[in-house]
Amino acid sequence: MTLLSKVSYSFLVLCIVGFFAILSSTMSKNPVLNPFARALETPESLMGFVAAASTIPGIIVSLPAGSLSDVFGRRKVLLISCVVFASAPFFYLFVTSWWQLALVRFYHGFATATFVPVANASVAELFPAKRGERISLFSSATIVGRSIAPFLGGYILLVTSYNFRDLYLAVGIAGATALITALLFLRELTQTSRGTAQNPRKASVKVFHGWSTVARNPRILAVSLVEAAQYYAFGAVEFFFIGYLKEVALLDPFSFGVISGAQLAMIPLIKPFMGRFSDRGGRRTPIVAGSLIGALALTLISFTTQFPLLLLISIVYGVGFSLVTSSTPALTSELTQENLVGTSMGFLSTIMDVGQTLGPIITGFILTTSLGYLGSFSALAAILLAACAIFLMTLAANPEKRGRRGKLVIL
């Protein structure tokens, strides 16, 4: 097998594993988590805690996972995440109270928090000249799994009359498929990512040094801030846009399903093309353009209740989000040393999870004030613009930029 075919083979396996892994994790929460938590008589005040339990590991483990993959190899860490994907669904079968559900959700969250940054680092190393396109294509494979999950999960609940056990068995099958595929077909990904036996003390010193190096890089901090802002807004829009469509626009469930679904479908469709554009034209342009487009779309939401306009706004927002997020991981991998790609991806993922966690919480507080939806969506737009401005100022203050193969180029 030639080097090119080995790289293509490894990438294909990563996409297949990512599809089943994210299908499994998403189906475990959407649409089953809310009715399952209510069936367990979860107090209303603790419903949000149960829902957020799986996001906490992203803040805790993404950075260590990326660093450990730099030291011990990508495949080993990916396999560990796949073990969690495969095992967590079966713990739901033994849940009898809300706090047990929260614990299982917390454990399940370690799977995605570990898998995504390490897989992105692997793709970045496999395709040094096409990082934007290939990371976006891998992301699209996982988003397809994420998009199918609610429909498949809802169908299983429908035909089984809300038999939660049967649904989580299906979740387990998808997770086990990801693990088996990784065990049988996922080879060591690149020469640079092969881990070797290391003294634990030396390994820990190397990990902490990597954290310090990445955290002190102002350009990586700026890109991470942009990523966090995008997911801050995305997490809030995902939850509160539906409320606006229902309570203010007074649309029927099918209509706001079409509007939100169009946005979600747009992301995997166009993201690879946006990534290819950033590979050829530089990272700065799509990040800035996407931030401006996203901010404009968010600002316009509160000024219309018409279905066609809201559908168009939703699609435009999806385009802006795709422009930015197709470039940020690739740029982060290029702004660090070759032996710290995993660490930089973990750092990016950690900051992103902080943003995604805070977005719905803070937006919810704004929504309860007299500002309402207008203030909420305008605040989200302001966050995107502020992060974009900081990104541009940081690049201007730190002009050195690392290119796709470690050469200095203009972003």
N, C-alpha and C positions, 0 to 999 in steps of 0.2 A: 504494500500500500504506500503510495507516494505521500510526501509531507502534506501536499494540498488536500488530498483525499482524507488523510487522517484528521486534518483540521476541520474539514466539512463534516466528517463523521462525528467528531466530538461535539461540534456545534449542534448538529441535528439531535443527538442524544440529550444534550442540555435542554433544548427546546421541548422535547417530549417529556422529560422529567419535570420541567417547569410547568408544563400544561397540566399534568395530572396532580402535581403537588398543590398548585394554586386552586385547581378545581376542587380538590379535597378540602383545603382549608376554608375556602369561601362557602362551600356548600354546608360546612359545619355551623355557619352563622346566618346565612341568608338563603331562605327566609325562616329557618327553623328556630333560631336562638330566642327570638322574642316569645313565640308561643310556648316553647319548652320552658323558658324561665317563668312564664306566667302559670304554667301547669304545675310548677314546683312551688307556687305561691310565694314568689319572690316579692318582698316589699317594694312598693312603687319607688321609694326613695333610693333603692339599691339596684334598680334595673340598669341605670347608667354604669354603675360599678361593674356589673356582670358583663355588659357590652364592652367596656374599656379594658377588661382584664387581659385580653390577648394583645393589646397594643403596648403594654408596659415593657414586655421583654425586648421590643424593638429598641427602646431607649437604653436598656441594660446591656444587651448582648451583641448588637450589630458590630460595634467597634472591636470588641475582643475577638469575635468570630473572624472578621476580616484580617486582623493582625495574626491570629493563629494560622490562618491559611497561608499567609506570607512565610511563616516559619516552618510549618509541617506539611504544607501542600494543600491544594484546593480540593482534591478528590476526597481526602479523609474528612474534611470539615463538611463537605456536601453530603457525604454518606451519613454523618451524624445527624444532620438536619432531616434527611430522609427517614431515618429511624424514628424521629419524633413525628413526622408526617404520618408514618404508618402505624405507630402505636397509640397516639393521642385519641383517634376516633373511638377506639374500643373502650377507653375509660368512660366515655359518655354513657355507655350501657349500664354502668354501675352507679350513676348519679341518682341520688334520692333527695337532695336538698340544694338550695340556691348556692350555699357557700361551697359545696362540692363542685357545682357547675363552674363557679368562678375559678376554683383551683385548676380544674381541667382546662379551662380557657387560657389561664395563665401559662400552663405547661405547653399547650398547643401553639401559643404565640412564639415560642422559641424557634419553631420550625421555620416560619417565614423570615423571622428576624435574622436567622443564620444563613438561610439559603440565598436570599436575594442579593445581598452585597457580595458574597463569595462567587456566585454565578456571574454577576456583572464583571467582577475582577477577572474571572476566567475568560469571558468573551473578549474583554479588552486586551488581554495578552494574546489570544488566538488571532486577533485581527488588528494589529497595531495601526494599519493604514485605513481601516474602515470601522473604527470603533463606534462612531455615532450611528451608522446604519445597522451594524450587527447587534449592538446593545438594544437598539430600538426594536429590531426584529425579534430578539429574544423576549423583550418586554411585551411585544404584541402577542406572542405565543402564550404568555402567562395571562394576559388580559382576555384572550379568547376563553381560556379556562375559567377565569373569573366571571365572564359574561354568561357562559353556559350554566354555571352553578345554580343561580336562582331559579332558572326555568326547570332544570332537572330536579332540584330539591323540592320545588313547589309541586311538580308532577308526582314525585314519590309520596309526598304528604297527602296529595289529593287521592291517589289510588289506594293508599293504605289507611285512609281515614285518620290522619295525623298519628300514625304509628312512628314515634320518634326512634325506636329501636331499629326499625328497618332502614330509616334514613341514615342513621349513623353507621350501620353496616355498609351501606353504599359508600359513605364517606371513607370508611376504612378500606374498602376495596380500591378506591382511587388512590389513597395514600400508599397502600401496599404496592400498587402498580408502579408508582414513582420509585419506591425503594428497590423493587426487583429490577426495574429498568436500569437504575443507577448501578446496582451491584453487578449485573451481567454485562452491561455494555459501556459504562462510563469508565474510560481509561484515564491514566494520569494525563492531565490536560496539556501542559507545556513543560518544556525543560526547566524553565525558571521557577515553576511552581512545585517542583518535586521536593517534598520534605525529606529530611534526613534525620537520623537519630541525634538529638541534641541534649546537652546538659540542661536540666530544667531551670537552673539558675541563670545560665547564659540565655536561654530562650526567653525567660521573663524579662531580663534586662533588654533584650532586643525588642520585645513587644512594647515595653514602656517607652523606649527610645523612639520607636516608630510613632507612638501616640503623640509624643512631644513634638516631633518633627512636623507631623501633619497639622497639629493644632496651632503651631506657630507660623504656618504659611498663610499670609493674608489673602492670597488669591483663592485658596481652597476654602477659607472661611467665607469669602464673599460668594462663591458659587454655592456653598452649602446653605447660605442664607437665602439665596434665590430659590433653591430647591425647597427649603422649609416654607417659604412664603407661598409657593405654588401649592403645596400639599395642605398648608393652613387653609387656603381658600378652597381647595378641592374638597377637603373633608367637610367644611361648612356648607358648601354648595350642594354636595351630595345629600345632606340631610335637610337643609332649610329651603332649598329650591322647590322641593316637592310640597312643602307647607305653603309656599307662596302660590304655587299653581293651584292648590286645592282651596285655600282660604281667601285669596285675593282675586286670582284670575277666575276662580269658580269653574275650573275645568273638570271633566269627568275623569275617572281613573285611567281609562284607555288613553286619553289625550296626554295626561302628564306622564304616562308610561312611555308613549312615543317620544315625547320631548326629552326626557332623561335618557331613554335608550338610544336616541340618535347621537347624543353627546358621547355616550360610552362606546358606541359602535365606531364613531369617528376616530377615536384615539388609536386602536390597533390598525386601522386601515391606512392612516396617513403617517403614523410615527416613523416607520422605516424610511419613507421618502424624505421626511424632515431630517432624519439622521444622516442620510446620504448627502443632503444639501449642506449640512454642517461640516461633513467630512471634506467637502470640496470648497465651500465658501467661507469656512471659519465658524467658530462657536459663538462669537459675540453677537453677530447679527440675529440669528434665530432666538437667542435668549432675550435680547432687548425687544425685538419685534413681537415675540410671543407674550412677553410681560405686558406690553402696551395693548395688544389685541385682547388679552384676558381681562385687563383692567377696564377697557372700553365696554366689553360685553357685560361684565358685572354691573357697571354703572347704569347700563340701559335697561336691565331687568325690571327695575321698579317703575319704569315709565310706560309700560304697556301691559295689557292683559289679553292681547290678541294671540290666538294659537299660532298663526303663521310666523309672526314676529318673534314670539318666544321660542319657537322651534329653530328659527334662524340664529337667534342669540345663543341658544344652547350649542348649536353646531360650531359657531364662531368661537365660543369659549373653548370647546374641545380642540379646535385648531391651535389656539394660543397655548393651551396647556401642552399639547404635543410638541410644538415648536421648542418650548423651553426644556421639557423633560427628555427630549431626544438628544439634547446637547450637554446637559449638566453632568451626567455620569461620565461621558467620554472626556469632557474637559477636565474633570477632577482627576481621572486616571493619567492625564497628560501633564498635570501640574505637579506631579510627585515623582520620586525616584522609582525606578523599575521594581525594586524589591519592596516597595511600600504601596503597591496598587491595591491590594486587599485592604490594608489599613485605611487608605483614603476612601475606598468604597464604603467601608464600615462606618467611618466618620460621617460621610454624606448621608448614609441611611439613618444614623442616630439622630442627626439634626433634623432630618426630614420627618422622622417619627414624632419628635417634639412638636414640630409645626402642625402635623396632622392631628395630634392629640389636643393641642390648644385651640385650634380653629373653631370647632363646633362649640366648645365650652364658652369662649369669649364672645362669639357671635350670638350665642343664646342669651348672654347677659345683655348685650346691646339690643336684642330684639324685644326684651321686656321693658325697655325704656320708651319714651315718647318718640324716639327716632324710628322705631319699627323696622320694616324691611328696607326702606330707603336708606336708613343709617347703617343697617347691617351690611348690605351689599356694597355701599359706598366705602365702608371701612375695609372690606375685603379688597376692593380695587386700590385703595390707598396703600395697603400692605404690599401689594404687588409692585406698585410704582416706587415705593420707598426702597424695597429690596433691590430693584433694578437700578435705582440711582446710586445706592451704596456699591453695587457691583461695578458700575462704570467708574466711579470715583476711585475704587480700589485698584482697578486696572490702570488708571491714569497715574496713580501714585506708585504703582509697582509694575513698570513697563515690561519687565522680562517675562517672557512666555515660552512655555515648552511645547514643541510641536508633537506631531503624531509619532515620530520616531526619536523623540528626545532632542530634536533640533529646534532652535529658536525661530519662531515664525510669528507673523501677525495674526492675532485672533480674528 
